[in-house]
Amino acid sequence: MYHRWAALALVLALCAVPTKQAAGQQSTSQSREHKQSGSLGQNYPNPFNPETAIPFEITNCEGAVGQHTVSIKIFNVLAQLVAVPILDGPGVPVSNLKLGCGQYTARWYGKVLNSGREAASGVYVYELIVDGVPSAKKMFVAK
């Protein structure tokens, strides 16, 4: 029991430590910003139990079609896929959806993919992928 709490404390402490970018990484992140077609908001509420909302926005619609391929995936700290949230409104999983510009909200009801059981307490990472360009944030499930 003590080891679980120690591991959780370690993960939370590591989440609070800001990362530094090396000089060579700065140009890579700047070039990604030009290609970025979406922005990912912080989930709310955070921490949450049993469900959370994940806001995101699709931008950069200068193209003739104006449609972007969008996916959101939720991973545990071991980088294992845990869930794919549902898009508010149509109620479809956010997996390779074609979406136009605008603001959207996806919901995760705290269930593990294809099992129906509730996800364990802990830190999870959610990732927005718009036209192959990823961005990610952290969330916390508290039971």
C-alpha positions as CSV (number, residue, x, y, z in Angstrom):
1,M,0.0,0.0,0.0
2,Y,2.8,2.4,0.9
3,H,4.5,1.8,-2.5
4,R,1.4,2.9,-4.4
5,W,1.2,6.2,-2.5
6,A,4.9,6.7,-2.9
7,A,4.6,6.1,-6.7
8,L,1.7,8.4,-7.0
9,A,3.6,11.1,-5.1
10,L,6.5,10.7,-7.4
11,V,4.4,11.0,-10.5
12,L,2.7,14.1,-9.2
13,A,6.0,15.6,-8.2
14,L,7.4,15.0,-11.7
15,C,4.3,16.6,-13.3
16,A,5.0,19.7,-11.3
17,V,8.6,20.1,-12.5
18,P,8.9,22.3,-15.6
19,T,10.9,20.9,-18.5
20,K,13.7,22.9,-20.2
21,Q,14.1,22.9,-23.9
22,A,17.5,22.4,-25.5
23,A,18.6,25.1,-27.9
24,G,18.1,22.7,-30.9
25,Q,14.5,21.9,-29.9
26,Q,13.3,25.4,-30.1
27,S,13.4,25.6,-33.9
28,T,11.4,22.3,-34.1
29,S,8.6,23.6,-31.9
30,Q,8.4,26.9,-33.8
31,S,8.1,25.0,-37.1
32,R,5.3,22.8,-35.6
33,E,3.3,26.0,-34.7
34,H,3.1,27.0,-38.3
35,K,1.6,23.6,-39.2
36,Q,-0.6,23.4,-36.1
37,S,-4.3,23.2,-37.1
38,G,-5.7,22.7,-33.7
39,S,-5.4,23.7,-30.1
40,L,-6.1,21.6,-27.0
41,G,-7.7,23.0,-23.9
42,Q,-7.4,21.8,-20.3
43,N,-10.0,19.3,-19.3
44,Y,-12.6,20.3,-16.7
45,P,-13.1,19.5,-14.0
46,N,-9.6,18.3,-13.1
47,P,-9.3,16.2,-11.0
48,F,-12.5,14.5,-11.9
49,N,-14.8,11.6,-11.1
50,P,-16.6,10.1,-13.0
51,E,-16.5,12.2,-16.2
52,T,-14.6,15.1,-17.8
53,A,-15.0,17.5,-20.7
54,I,-12.0,18.0,-23.1
55,P,-12.3,21.3,-25.1
56,F,-10.4,21.7,-28.3
57,E,-10.4,24.0,-31.3
58,I,-9.8,23.4,-35.0
59,T,-8.1,26.3,-36.8
60,N,-6.2,27.1,-40.0
61,C,-9.0,26.5,-42.5
62,E,-7.5,28.4,-45.5
63,G,-7.6,25.2,-47.7
64,A,-10.4,24.7,-50.2
65,V,-11.9,21.7,-48.3
66,G,-11.6,23.1,-44.8
67,Q,-11.9,19.7,-43.2
68,H,-9.2,18.2,-40.9
69,T,-8.7,14.7,-39.7
70,V,-9.0,14.7,-35.9
71,S,-8.4,12.1,-33.2
72,I,-8.2,12.3,-29.4
73,K,-6.7,9.4,-27.4
74,I,-6.3,8.9,-23.7
75,F,-3.3,7.1,-22.3
76,N,-2.1,6.0,-18.9
77,V,1.4,6.7,-17.6
78,L,2.7,3.5,-19.2
79,A,1.6,4.9,-22.6
80,Q,-1.1,2.3,-23.0
81,L,-4.3,3.4,-24.8
82,V,-7.1,3.7,-22.2
83,A,-10.0,5.4,-24.1
84,V,-11.2,7.4,-27.0
85,P,-13.6,10.2,-25.9
86,I,-17.0,10.9,-27.4
87,L,-17.7,14.1,-29.3
88,D,-20.5,16.2,-27.8
89,G,-23.5,16.5,-30.1
90,P,-23.2,13.6,-32.5
91,G,-22.0,11.3,-29.8
92,V,-19.3,9.5,-32.0
93,P,-15.8,8.6,-30.9
94,V,-13.2,11.2,-31.8
95,S,-11.1,8.8,-34.0
96,N,-10.2,10.0,-37.5
97,L,-13.2,12.3,-37.7
98,K,-13.4,14.9,-40.4
99,L,-14.1,18.2,-38.7
100,G,-14.3,21.8,-40.0
101,C,-13.0,24.9,-38.1
102,G,-14.6,25.6,-34.8
103,Q,-14.6,24.9,-31.1
104,Y,-15.6,21.4,-29.9
105,T,-15.9,19.4,-26.7
106,A,-15.3,15.8,-26.2
107,R,-16.3,13.8,-23.1
108,W,-14.7,10.9,-21.3
109,Y,-16.9,9.0,-18.9
110,G,-14.0,7.4,-17.1
111,K,-14.5,4.0,-18.6
112,V,-11.6,1.8,-20.0
113,L,-11.8,1.1,-23.7
114,N,-13.8,-2.0,-24.7
115,S,-14.3,-3.2,-21.1
116,G,-16.8,-0.9,-19.4
117,R,-14.9,-0.9,-16.2
118,E,-13.9,2.4,-14.5
119,A,-10.4,3.7,-14.9
120,A,-8.2,3.7,-11.8
121,S,-7.2,6.8,-10.0
122,G,-4.1,8.4,-11.3
123,V,-2.5,10.6,-14.0
124,Y,-3.6,10.2,-17.6
125,V,-2.4,11.9,-20.8
126,Y,-4.9,13.0,-23.5
127,E,-3.6,13.7,-27.0
128,L,-5.2,15.7,-29.8
129,I,-4.0,14.8,-33.3
130,V,-5.0,17.1,-36.1
131,D,-3.8,16.1,-39.5
132,G,-1.0,14.1,-38.0
133,V,0.3,16.9,-35.7
134,P,-0.1,15.9,-31.9
135,S,-0.5,18.0,-28.8
136,A,-1.0,16.6,-25.3
137,K,-2.0,17.5,-21.8
138,K,-2.3,15.8,-18.4
139,M,-5.4,15.0,-16.4
140,F,-6.0,13.4,-13.0
141,V,-8.7,10.8,-12.1
142,A,-9.6,10.9,-8.3
143,K,-11.8,8.3,-6.8
